[in-house]
Structure formats: structure tokens, C-alpha cells
Amino acid sequence: MRTLRINRDLSPLLTGAAAAVATAGALLALTGSDSALRGPCALLFLLCAPAASIATALRGLDPFARTLCALAGSVVVDMLVAQAMLALHHWSVRGGVAVIAVLSLLLLLLTLLRDRIIAVPRDRIPGKSTQE
């Protein structure tokens, strides 16, 4: 009988399940559904979306530190968005979920763009010589 190694066998499965539940929560919140699952699933989205994009940006840290920093950063991003929306008198659940989704996607795209720029060799950058 083969035993499961949690780090190798279940991590991708659990990550995919969390992503699916978080996406369902965002969709339930954006559509205004009256489902009982809307609250917990939307909360999972509000924690996981910024945390995933922050964790992608912090690839140099060890896994525990990256997870801890990503979750703390996620809470900070959520609180800043909520505070800004309340200060501007534009608070809504749909708006909050949409803003968090856009900010998370923007941070993820900026991280991927940074990695592509760093990966380009210096001799391929226009205007830069290798003789510097």
C-alpha cells in the first residue's frame, strides 16, 4: 500500500481546490447570490487572491516566511481597500471584491513582467553595450 506524501501528492490538489472555491466565492459575491456559501467563499477569495500574488513576488524567501508574509500582506491589502472605500463613501461588497481582484491581478502581472525583464540578457537590450 502506497502512502501519500503531503508535500508532493496533495499540495497541487489542495491548491487547485482552494482556487476553485475562492473563484466560486468571487463569482457568488459579484453576482449578488443569496447562497449561504457566498460569505465563506468570498472571504477565502479575499484572503487567497492577494496572498497568491504577494507570494509570487516573494519567491526568494523560504516557504514558511513567504506564506506568513503573503497572508499578512493580504490582510493589509484588504484593510486598505476597505478603509479607502469607506472613506470615499463608495462601500459595496461587489466593489470590494472587484478592487481586490484587479489589484491582485495587477501585482501578479507586474511580478511576471519584472521576471521577464530580469531574464533578458544585457546584449539584447537596445542601447546597452556589453562593454560597460
Secondary structure as GFF3:
##gff-version 3
##sequence-region A 1 132
A	DSSP	pi_helix	6	10	.	.	.	ID=ss1
A	DSSP	alpha_helix	11	31	.	.	.	ID=ss2
A	DSSP	alpha_helix	38	57	.	.	.	ID=ss3
A	DSSP	alpha_helix	63	87	.	.	.	ID=ss4
A	DSSP	alpha_helix	93	119	.	.	.	ID=ss5
A	DSSP	three_ten_helix	122	124	.	.	.	ID=ss6
###
